[in-house]
């Protein structure tokens, strides 16, 4: 596949993910505004459990099946059939285990019932995995993301009606489950012409489970890392604390999706590990940091306005959003540097770092939340990301592929972002919509001036990438 095709495919996925993030942001606003902070917190808590179980019923087996079929196309039908059999069993088991876990943890009846309804989402997610694999193998990832977008969009009216009527959290969760069911239906329908059932050899399903175990465990650590704060906040404080934290997180995650898009666009070139690796990674790092700095300034400068969109009850979380905006800057750098570790084949070290970060975040939550409340969760997230994420991943990534990047442009962007929000914070427009716009404008203007002064531009590199000139036989041009 040409670099142009890879970039087009990445662009389609990025656009779809950003649109999906926007729809999920709208969903959060609907529930927060119409149902209130307590119900929003309960809803987001249940979704955290659902997300955790959805990964458990996937556990990396879809990715491994796609990889193995790409290596040996003759195994396509038997591997997809084996995957379908595994998912059928895992889906039922996961759907049953979710409410049982909530019951065993002593949650109230409303949350247990919501977990039972959320099991339908877990089941649908398991059933659609073979279809997703078939669409990916056919290079129809556009239909994969389109199915998820369609499901989310179609069920927004159901969610709004349930929230407006003051429905219990189980009915709010039912709207989410309905979105997943629509997604599964569309994905299975579109993939049907691509799938042919064929009995797999004895032991193939078990072999797939074994091969996927390391990837599944690594993914589980990442999912748990992101879900740990709301899960512990519900135990240490209350559902309103969960609501404040997750409301702030909803403004952060779409930016990380955009940064992941930049990483996806550059990954095929980076994976070649040719002479242009350092130059490509340098450009990806600056692009990602620049995008994150712009969004950081907008979020930090307009924090009161953004949290106010959720409702008056959420204004208590303005400080949480501002702290998480700083974490956004760090997470953007971590995200763009992480692929270097994967390219070098150091997945074991990456898993160790993730486990260490998970332990660190758990310790920070237990230590800081009782003392500082929900703000303690944001402080812990920031400290762990700085010490166990950005710093170590950046050092390890360069060491893994034996390159040395120029961090001066990154430092300049971070300084510009910090100076911009400091100026806005000292003004009467701090926290307002105008404050966010002015902060973002300051970052853009100052970054442009700095780029001209440093005579740095990524345009020649991006032009080469678009034209497919960087990928050649045996490495990069």
FENWORA-V283845 format. One line per field, one symbol per residue. psi: psi as a letter, one per 30 degrees, with the letter a starting at -180 (. if undefined). A space follows every 50 residues. Layout:
# FENWORA-V283845
psi=???
This chain:
# FENWORA-V283845
psi=kleeeeeeeeeeeeeeeeeeeeeeeeeeeeeeeefleeeeeeeeeeeeee eeeeeefehfeeeeeeeeeeeiffgeeeeeeeeeeeeeeeeeeeeeeeee eeeffglleeeeeeeeeffeeeeeeeefeeeeeeeeeghhfeeeeeeeee eeefgeeeeeeeeefhllfeeeeeeeeeeeeeeeeeeeeffeffkkkkkl lkfeeeeeeeefeeeeeeeeeeeeeffeeeeeeeeecafeeeeeefeeef feeeeeeeeeeeeeefeeeeffhafgeeeeeeeeeeeeeeeeeeeeeeee fheeeeefefleffffgeeeeeefeeeeeeeeeeeffefeeeefgheeee eeeeeeeeeeeeeeeeeeefegbfeeeeeeeeeeeeefdeeeeeeeeeee ghljljgeeeeeeeeeeeeefeeefglfgkfleeeeeeeeeeeeeeeeee eeefhkkgeeeeeeeefgffjlkgal.
